[in-house]
Each structure stands twice: as structure tokens, then as C-alpha cells.
Amino acid sequence: MFESFFTEQALQKSTPFMSDDFLKKYKNDTILITGAGGSIGSKIVEKLTEINFKNIVLLDQSEFHLFKLKKKHLSSGFNYEIADIRDKRKIEYLFQIYKPKLVIHAAAYKHVSLIENDAYELIRTNLEGTINMFTSSLKYAVSDFIFISTDKAVNPVNNMGVSKMLAELFLKSNFNNKKISTKIIRFGNVINSNGSVIPIFLDAIYNGSAIEIRNEAVERYFIYDDVVAKNILNISIHDSNSLYLLEMNSPIKIIDLANYIKRIKKSSSIITITNLSKKEKITEELLNSDESIEKTNYLDCYRTKNSTIIDKEIWKEIVTDEGHTEAIALHVRRTDHLVKPTFHPVLPISYYEEALGRLPKDIPVFVFTDDAPWAFGHPFFE
């Protein structure tokens, strides 16, 4: 299985980049990519370089990531911008200057083990940053907005997954907006991405240390960055407002992956089994219970059907102080039933009391606090 999966043959089976159709739509337009220095962003840049596409704005908050990109693409003529997607003033300034028609929003915090205990930064970046990018796209006449999601957004058990789930819900609330084509693309782990499991295992082998596995049963979905990049660019051609799921094949057990890497590297590193955190699943999920999939014109991409669409009016005020999110109260109403949300901590309860006092009492509310959940006695939870 591994011999066939981790080879160039796996890439050759995937859908090719429909470059002629892409150039037909965007030839004279500007593309803005957030998180451009990350695994997905940089691979998208490579694919665009292959077709000699020039009008690209590469946005990242990491100076080092942009430095590496510029060094790699010295003769490209790309535009490099250091910016924080949460900085509304700076983002609007860049939209005014470059007037992009396609925005690929790949910037996000994603490493659960590192960022899980700082849910405030997760919400500010993965949710507030996404809202900022999308509202600026609407304001400055972007035609297509693409959001990169994750399988961890499905029935999330950690704050990172919750932040991406909420970003999905926000964007789906805008699916009926005819002024912009909004696409959400969901997939699993990217092979060899920054901080992912394979580089971690290789580091352990090179350092002569043990390879740690959380649980012998843990398995994950894997996909190549090249396949992800081609699908993102192909999906951008279409005008439909949809959530797309990339073909992930069968999940791979992490312990099998570790043994495979040990074998090909002829390593004597031992494998130790630690404890699975409550913030991790044995197996990730690709679809919510109310979602199904239908085929597209591409071999490795599906469009979801029956995905819950949250009415735009249900999204209420995000209370801010000098641009920083201090309270988020989100209403969610399903078409056939009410869904009791999960508790995920961010800020003290005092930040939410005033905001919650203005909310209707007949629908559930997502609230993020450091204190006991629902301590303010919302009737829905009594």
C-alpha cells in the first residue's frame, strides 16, 4: 500500500491542472494568496509559475517565508506583502492597490499541539481573519473566494477544528450572495507539510530518538500538496458556491506509516506508544451527518450536497475593542432541529454577558469562555 501511495505514480493518477481554462478566466486578473509561504500556498505558486502567470500577490505574516519564496522565484515579478490577515486596515489597503479577482485564503493556525491552549489566537486568526478577508473581498469586487478548510472541522474535538468549523459556517451563510463565488475546500493531512507527522518521524530517526505514536489505532487521511494545489486552481474556475471535498482514499494507520518509514530508512529507532489526548480523534471524519457528496468533472474532487446553510442574519455582532475580538456569540439553527453546541474556552465569562443579553432566547449559542459554560443561565441550556 505504502509503496504505491508514496510514489510519483500516485501523482500521475490525479486530475491534471486545467491550465487553459484557468488562463481563459483569470489571464488578465490578479490573484491574491494568503499564507503564501506555507505548504499549500507555496505549491499553488509553483503551479502558477509553470504556466507563466505573473499577476500574483503573495501575502504572509512571516518575513522568512516570503524571503524564501522570493529567493526561489527571483525572476517572477510577483508582489510580496507582509501582512496580518486580522489587520483590517492593512488588508483593505492591499485590496485597493492590487484589486484581486481571485483570493485563495490558505493562512491559518493549524498545529493542535502548539496552538490548542491559545484559543484566543485561533479564533482571531482562523475565524476573525477569514471574516476580514471575505468582507474585504466583497467590498472590493473579488469574483472568487476560496477557503482552505480541514477534516478537523467535522465534528471537532479541539479548538483548531472549532475555529475552522465556524469559518466554514460563516462562509456558508454567504453562499446565496450572487456578488461573489465562494468555495470551501476540505481535505486531510498534507504529506510532508510543515510540522506534519512524516517530517517529525524523520527528525526522530535522524536524531536517533524514539518515534512517538499516540495510540496504535490512530489513523489519518493523507494527500499530496501537488494534488491539493491542482484541485484548488481547478475549482476556482467554477462559479458555484459550494463546499468541496477532495478524494482522500482510505485512512492510513500512523503506526504503519512509522514502520514503513523505519524500513525504507533502515532505522533502528524504537516506536513508543503514548496517550491519545482528548483533543485528538482515533479517525478523522470527512463529512458531517447532514452532508453527502456528488461527483464533479475531476477524478479526485467531490461537491457536497445538503450541507447546512446558516442564514446570514443569524450571525450577530462580534464585539471588539480596538480591533481585537473580545466576544463571539454565534447562533446556529439547523433546518429541522436545534443543535446543542460544544464548549470550547477562549475568554472570561464577563466578556459575554452584555452581548448575550441582546440575543434571542429560542436558539442555541456558541460561546467561548474560560469559566463554567452557560453560567449566565441561557434558557436553552436549562
C-alpha positions in Angstrom: 0.0 0.0 0.0 2.7 2.5 1.0 4.9 1.7 -2.0 2.0 2.7 -4.3 0.9 5.7 -2.3 4.2 7.4 -1.6 5.4 7.5 -5.2 5.2 9.7 -8.3 2.7 7.2 -9.7 0.2 8.4 -7.2 0.5 11.9 -8.5 0.1 10.8 -12.1 -3.3 9.3 -11.3 -4.7 12.7 -10.1 -6.6 15.2 -12.2 -4.3 17.5 -14.2 -4.3 21.2 -13.8 -6.8 22.7 -16.3 -4.4 25.5 -17.1 -6.1 26.6 -20.4 -9.5 27.0 -18.7 -7.8 28.8 -15.8 -6.0 31.2 -18.1 -9.1 31.8 -20.0 -10.8 33.1 -16.8 -8.0 34.8 -15.0 -5.4 35.7 -17.7 -5.7 39.5 -17.1 -6.6 39.4 -13.4 -4.7 39.5 -10.2 -4.6 36.6 -7.7 -4.0 37.1 -4.0 -2.8 34.1 -1.9 -2.8 34.3 1.9 -0.4 32.0 3.8 1.6 32.1 0.6 4.7 30.8 2.3 3.0 27.7 3.7 2.9 24.2 2.2 -0.3 24.8 0.2 0.3 28.4 -0.7 3.8 27.8 -2.0 2.7 24.8 -4.1 0.0 26.9 -5.7 2.6 29.5 -6.6 4.7 26.7 -8.2 1.7 25.6 -10.3 1.1 29.2 -11.4 4.7 29.7 -12.2 4.6 26.6 -14.6 2.0 28.5 -16.7 4.0 31.8 -16.5 1.2 33.5 -14.6 2.6 36.9 -13.4 -0.1 38.9 -11.6 0.2 37.3 -8.1 0.2 38.9 -4.7 1.9 36.7 -2.1 0.7 37.6 1.4 2.2 36.1 4.6 2.8 37.4 8.1 6.2 35.6 8.1 9.0 37.6 6.7 11.2 34.5 6.5 8.5 32.6 4.4 8.3 35.4 1.9 12.1 35.7 1.8 12.3 32.0 0.8 9.6 32.4 -1.8 11.3 35.5 -3.3 14.6 33.7 -3.4 13.0 30.8 -5.2 11.1 32.9 -7.7 13.6 35.8 -8.3 12.6 36.5 -11.9 8.8 36.1 -11.4 7.9 39.7 -10.8 5.4 38.6 -8.1 4.3 41.1 -5.4 5.3 40.2 -1.8 3.4 41.6 1.1 4.0 41.1 4.8 0.6 41.4 6.4 -1.6 40.0 9.2 -5.0 38.9 7.9 -6.5 40.2 11.1 -5.4 43.7 10.3 -8.5 45.1 8.6 -6.9 48.5 7.6 -3.8 46.8 6.0 -5.9 44.2 4.2 -8.2 46.8 2.8 -5.3 48.9 1.7 -3.8 45.9 -0.2 -7.2 45.2 -1.9 -7.4 48.8 -3.0 -3.9 48.7 -4.5 -4.0 45.3 -6.3 -7.7 44.8 -7.0 -7.5 41.0 -7.0 -10.3 38.9 -8.7 -9.4 35.6 -7.1 -8.5 35.2 -3.4 -7.1 31.9 -2.2 -7.2 32.1 1.6 -4.8 29.5 2.9 -3.5 31.3 6.0 -4.4 29.6 9.3 -3.1 28.3 12.6 -3.3 24.5 12.3 -0.9 22.8 14.7 -3.2 21.4 17.5 -0.3 20.5 19.9 1.1 24.1 19.8 -1.9 26.4 19.5 -4.6 24.4 21.3 -4.1 26.3 24.6 -4.3 29.7 22.9 -7.8 29.5 21.6 -8.0 33.3 21.6 -5.4 33.5 18.8 -7.1 30.6 17.0 -10.4 32.4 16.9 -8.8 35.7 16.0 -6.9 34.2 13.1 -8.9 31.3 11.7 -12.3 32.9 12.2 -11.9 36.7 12.5 -9.1 36.7 9.9 -11.3 34.7 7.5 -14.2 37.1 8.1 -11.9 40.0 7.4 -10.6 38.6 4.2 -14.1 37.7 2.9 -15.7 41.0 3.8 -12.8 42.9 2.1 -13.3 40.6 -0.9 -16.9 41.6 -1.1 -16.2 45.3 -0.6 -13.6 45.3 -3.4 -15.4 43.3 -6.0 -13.4 40.0 -5.8 -15.2 37.5 -8.1 -14.0 34.2 -6.5 -13.1 33.5 -2.8 -11.6 30.1 -1.9 -11.2 29.0 1.7 -8.9 26.1 2.7 -10.5 24.0 5.4 -9.7 20.7 7.1 -11.2 17.4 8.1 -10.7 18.5 11.7 -13.6 21.0 11.1 -16.0 18.0 11.0 -17.4 17.2 14.5 -14.4 19.0 16.0 -12.9 17.9 19.3 -10.3 20.6 19.6 -10.2 24.4 19.3 -8.4 24.4 16.0 -11.2 22.3 14.5 -13.8 24.5 16.0 -12.3 27.7 14.6 -12.3 26.2 11.1 -15.8 24.8 11.5 -17.0 28.3 12.5 -15.2 29.8 9.5 -17.0 27.3 7.3 -20.3 28.2 8.8 -19.7 31.9 8.3 -18.8 31.4 4.6 -21.8 29.1 4.0 -24.0 31.8 5.3 -22.9 33.8 2.3 -23.5 31.1 -0.3 -26.6 32.9 -1.5 -24.6 36.1 -2.2 -24.6 36.5 -6.0 -21.8 39.1 -6.0 -19.1 36.6 -5.2 -18.4 32.9 -5.8 -17.4 31.3 -2.5 -15.8 27.9 -2.4 -14.7 25.9 0.7 -12.3 23.1 0.1 -11.9 20.4 2.8 -9.2 17.7 2.9 -6.9 15.8 5.4 -3.2 15.9 6.2 -0.8 17.1 3.5 2.2 14.8 3.1 5.5 16.4 4.2 3.8 19.7 5.1 5.5 22.0 7.7 5.2 20.3 11.1 3.4 17.2 9.9 3.9 13.7 11.0 6.3 12.5 8.3 9.0 15.2 8.9 8.6 14.6 12.7 9.3 10.9 12.2 12.3 11.6 10.0 13.7 14.1 12.6 13.4 11.4 15.3 15.2 8.9 13.1 18.0 11.3 12.2 18.4 12.3 15.8 18.4 8.6 17.0 15.4 9.2 19.3 12.2 7.2 19.7 9.2 7.7 17.3 6.2 8.5 19.4 2.7 7.3 18.5 -0.4 8.5 20.4 -2.3 5.2 20.0 -1.8 2.1 17.9 -5.3 2.6 16.4 -4.8 6.2 15.3 -5.2 6.8 11.5 -5.3 9.8 9.3 -6.2 10.8 5.7 -3.2 11.9 3.6 -2.9 13.8 0.3 -0.1 15.3 -1.8 0.4 19.1 -1.8 0.5 18.9 -5.6 -2.9 17.2 -5.8 -4.3 19.8 -3.4 -2.9 22.8 -5.4 -4.2 21.5 -8.8 -7.7 20.9 -7.3 -7.8 24.4 -5.7 -6.9 26.0 -9.1 -9.4 23.8 -11.0 -12.2 24.5 -8.5 -11.5 28.3 -8.8 -12.7 28.1 -12.5 -16.3 27.3 -11.4 -18.8 29.9 -10.4 -20.8 27.7 -8.0 -21.0 28.5 -4.2 -20.1 25.1 -2.7 -18.2 23.1 -0.2 -15.8 20.7 -2.0 -14.2 17.5 -0.6 -11.0 16.2 -2.1 -10.6 12.5 -2.7 -8.8 11.1 0.4 -8.9 7.4 -0.3 -8.6 5.2 2.8 -7.1 6.5 6.1 -3.6 5.2 6.9 -2.7 4.0 10.4 0.1 6.2 11.9 1.9 3.2 13.4 2.0 1.5 9.9 3.4 4.7 8.5 6.1 4.9 11.1 7.1 1.3 10.5 7.2 2.0 6.7 9.5 5.0 7.2 11.7 3.0 9.5 12.0 0.3 6.9 12.9 2.5 4.0 15.4 4.5 6.1 16.8 1.2 7.6 16.3 2.8 11.1 16.6 1.1 14.4 14.6 3.7 16.2 12.1 2.3 18.6 8.4 3.2 18.5 6.8 4.2 21.8 3.1 4.4 22.4 1.9 7.4 24.5 -1.6 8.6 25.4 -4.1 9.9 23.0 -5.3 13.4 24.0 -9.0 14.2 24.4 -8.3 16.8 21.7 -7.5 14.1 19.1 -9.6 11.5 17.4 -8.7 7.9 16.5 -10.0 8.6 13.0 -10.9 11.9 11.4 -14.2 12.4 9.6 -14.7 13.9 6.2 -18.4 14.7 6.2 -21.0 16.0 8.7 -24.0 13.8 9.2 -26.2 16.2 7.1 -23.7 16.1 4.2 -23.4 13.9 1.1 -21.3 14.1 -2.0 -21.7 14.1 -5.7 -19.1 13.7 -8.4 -17.5 16.6 -10.3 -15.7 16.6 -13.6 -12.5 15.9 -11.8 -11.2 12.5 -10.7 -10.3 13.4 -7.1 -12.8 16.1 -6.1 -16.4 16.0 -4.9 -19.1 18.6 -4.3 -21.1 18.3 -1.1 -24.9 18.2 -1.0 -27.3 19.0 1.7 -24.7 20.9 3.7 -26.3 23.1 6.4 -26.6 26.7 5.2 -26.7 29.2 8.0 -28.8 32.2 7.3 -26.8 35.3 7.1 -29.0 37.1 9.6 -28.2 34.6 12.3 -24.6 35.9 12.5 -24.7 38.5 15.2 -22.3 41.2 16.4 -18.7 40.3 17.1 -17.8 42.5 20.0 -14.4 44.2 19.5 -12.1 46.6 21.3 -9.6 48.3 19.1 -9.8 45.6 16.6 -9.4 42.7 18.9 -12.1 40.1 19.3 -13.3 40.1 22.9 -16.6 38.2 22.4 -18.1 35.9 19.8 -21.7 34.7 20.1 -22.8 32.7 17.2 -26.4 31.5 16.5 -26.8 28.2 14.7 -30.2 27.0 13.5 -30.5 23.7 11.6 -33.3 23.3 9.1 -35.0 20.5 11.1 -33.7 20.7 14.6 -31.6 22.7 17.1 -28.1 21.6 17.7 -26.6 22.0 21.2 -23.1 23.3 20.7 -19.9 22.1 22.4 -17.9 24.2 24.9 -14.5 25.5 23.9 -12.7 28.0 26.1 -11.4 31.4 25.0 -12.1 34.3 27.3 -13.6 35.0 30.8 -17.4 35.0 31.1 -17.6 38.7 31.8 -16.8 39.5 28.1 -20.0 37.8 27.0 -22.7 38.9 29.4 -23.7 42.1 27.7 -23.6 40.5 24.2 -25.7 37.6 25.3 -28.2 39.8 26.9 -29.1 41.1 23.4 -29.6 37.7 21.8 -32.9 35.8 21.2 -33.6 33.1 23.8 -35.0 30.5 21.4 -31.9 29.3 19.6 -28.6 27.8 20.7 -25.5 29.9 21.0 -21.8 29.1 20.6 -19.9 30.8 23.4 -16.2 30.5 24.2 -15.3 31.2 27.9 -12.7 30.3 30.5 -15.3 29.9 33.2 -18.1 27.3 33.6 -20.1 27.1 30.3 -23.5 28.7 30.2 -23.1 30.1 33.7 -25.3 33.0 32.7 -28.3 30.7 32.6 -29.3 30.9 29.0 -32.8 29.2 28.8 -31.8 26.9 26.0 -29.4 25.1 28.3 -31.5 24.9 31.5 
